[in-house]
Amino acid sequence: MRRLRLALAQMNSIVGDLTENTRRIIQEIEAAREQGADLIAFPELAVTGYPPEDLLLKPAFLEENRECLSKIVAATKGVTAIVGFVDARADIYNAAAIAHNGELAAVHHKIYLPNYGVFDENRYFRAGDSCPVVNLSGTLIGVNICEDIWYPAGPVSAQAFADAEVIVNINASPFHAGKGEARRRMLWTRHTTTLRS
């Protein structure tokens, strides 16, 4: 695997403000490119803000979200960006766009939709059913979203078995004390389980 320089955009998207969120995403892409990053990752549903809730019931909102994604993809000349958006097809999906050098390389639909605490995703989204691995300039990258990484037999395992060299998980989970350490332990478990398999 070649050396890969990563950038993380820890931005707080504004729910419903597609124009401002898109402006900030493109600004972060430009900054990452200027700093020599190969790949920049944004939060889950960065285009729409998280959680968009009943805005997802408005067709015009879904269409504008897709138009915003097109502008973002066009801004990725010379860099790869992983951006959360809503993919509206026959149904709607919590999705991650993998944009590379001005093109949409792939889309991942979130598979595990949480429906507890502050999460209400089963009400709005359909679950995805595939785990893409994308070859970006010679590096195999698996992308998944938030809850997808918490399941031992979930997308991470499938992507690792498909020879992904890097796994990028985007999320927009609310902060709570101690969660960082719990995530580190869980990721270490996933890592060691995959190595043993």
N, C-alpha and C positions, 0 to 999 in steps of 0.2 A: 504494500500500500504506500502510495506517495504521501508526503507530508501534507496535511490539510489544516488550513488556518480558519478557525471558526469565530463567528461573532454572534452574540446573543442580544436581541433587542428587547429589553425588559420594559416595554411601554404599557401604560394603562390606557387602553382604547376606551373611547367614549361610546356607550351603547347608543346606537342609532345615528351617530355622526359619521356617516360613511366618507364624506368629503375630507374632513379633518383627519380621520384615521388613515385614509389613503395618502394624504399629503405627508403625514409623519412617517408612514411605512417607506415611502419613496425616499424621503430625506435620510432615513436610517440605512437604506440600501446604498445610497450615494456615499454616505460616510464610511460604510463597511468597505466599499470598493476602493475608496481613497486610502484606506488604512491597510490594504492588501489582503483583505479577507477573501477566502474562496467560497465560503458559505455563511449566510446569516439566517438565523431562526427567529421567528416571531411567535407570539402567543397564539393559543387556540382562539379561533374566531376573532382575530385581530382586526379584520376589515369591518365587521359589524359591531364589535364590542361584545362582552360576555357578561351575562347571558342575554341574548336578544329577545327571548320569550315571545310575546304575541306579535312583535314586528315581523316574525316569520310567517304570519298569516297574510301578509300584504304582498301580493305579486310584484308591485312596483319596487318595494324594498329589496326583494330577492333579485330582481333584474338589475337594479342599480349596484348591488353588491357584486354582481358578475361583471358589470362594466368597470367597476373600480379594480377588480382583479385583473382585467385586461390591461389597464394602465400600469399596474404594478409589474405584471409579467414583462411588459415592454421596457420597463426600467432596469431589467436585470442583465443588461449587456455586460459581459465580463465577470459575472458573479452568479452564484446560485442563492435563491431565497426560498425558504419554507414558510408559508403564510397561511394562517387559519382563515377560512371563509365558509360561506354556506353554498354548497353545490346543489342546485335545484335541477332535478331531472324529472323522472316519473314521480319521484318523491323528493324530500329534502334531506340532506346529509350534513352533519358536522364534518368539515373536510379540511385537509391540508393540501395546499397546492405546492408542488415542487417545480419552481420556475428556474430555468437555466439558460443564460445567455439569450434572453429575449423570447424564449419559447416555453410553453407549458409542457414539462417533461412527463409529469404524472400527477395523479390525485389519489390521496388516501382518504377513505371514508371511515370515520371512527366506528369501531366494532362494538366496544363495551360502553353502553350509555348509562351513566349513573342516574339513579332516581331515588335519592335519599338526601336528607339534610337540605342544603340550599340548591341541590341539583334536581332538575325536572326535565331531563333530556329525552326520556322515552315518550313524553307527550308530543314532542315537536319533530324529532328526527327519526329516520329509519337507520338501522344498524348496517354498517358496511359488511362485506364478506370476502375481501381480498387484502393481501398484505404486500404491496409492491416493493420491489427492490430496484433501484435505479442506478445505472452506471453513469456517473458524472465525472467526465474527464479521467476515467480510469479507476475511480473509487466507487465501490458498491455501497449504496446508502439505503438503509431502511428508514422509513418515516412512519410514525404512529402518533396517536393523540391521547394525552392524559391517561384515562382509565385503562387504555389498551396495554399499558406497560405493567399493570398490577397483577396480571394473570399469568401464572407460570406456563401454561400451554397456549398463550395468546399470540398476538402478532410478533412479539419480540423473538420468540422461539422459531416461528415460521421464517422470519427474516434472517435470523442467524443461520438456520439450516439452508437458506438460499444463498449463503456466503456473503451476507452483508458485513462489511468491514466497520461501518459506523451506523449506529442507530440514533436517530434524532426523534425525541419525544417532545411535542409542544403541548403546553397546557395553560390554563388560566384559573387554576384552583385558588380559592381564597386562602390567605395566610392564616395559620394558627400555630401557636407555640408548640415546638417539638416535632412538627411535621417534617422538617428538613432531615433530622436524624432518622426518622422512620423511613423516609424515601431512600436515604443512603443504604440502610440495612437491606431494604427490599431489593434495590438495584444490585447490591453485592450478591444476594441470593440468586437473582436472575443470572448474573454473570457466571457464578460458580456452577450453577445447574447446567447452563449451556455448555460450559467447558467440559463437564463430565459426560455429556450426551454424545 
